[in-house]
Amino acid sequence: MAAMQDLLKELVQDAVRREMVKLNKDKQVAFSASLSDAGSMTLGPFKEHTLMILKYVPTNIGDAYNPHTGVFTAPARGAYQFQWYLVGKDSAPSAFLVKNNETTFCAWEKQSGGNGCASQGITLFLEAGDHVFLKLWKDHKVFDNEDHHTTFSGHMLFLM
């Protein structure tokens, strides 16, 4: 009788595990994007902070990043990690990450000459439907080419 109960318990636990994997598979999210989809390009400078649309997207698991708008939309409530890397050709690059309408962290580099680079990362709690995107700081510019120097990446850490 005890062996039968143990077997039944094991079967139920296995079924629950399989269902959790199935549910979480629909929530798997990871993306990487770079500014340039072909050749060299410079974005900026602009007179005001400007949304950055990174069009080259080699990875977009879960399709949460939109390469036409530059906006990541959280598909589920959870913790997410984002990173951005910026290169300025003969300039100091700067961009900040926005959650909905709230500025979070900024990557900023100041120099007197030559090429510059800046990077930043943040872990955010997001509700389903929250929007995350990068904005280029006014009067700054970034550079990219086929080596994909200016990038924006993110992934879900876990559901909550």
Secondary structure, DSSP 8 states (H G I E B T S, - for coil): -HHHHHHHHHHHHHHHHHHHHHHHHTT--EEEEES-SSS-EEE---SS-EE----EEEEEETS-EETTTTEEE-SSSEEEEEEEEEEETTS--EEEEEETTEEEEEEE---SSS-EEEEEEEEEEE-TT-EEEEEE-TT--EEE-TT--SEEEEEEEEE-
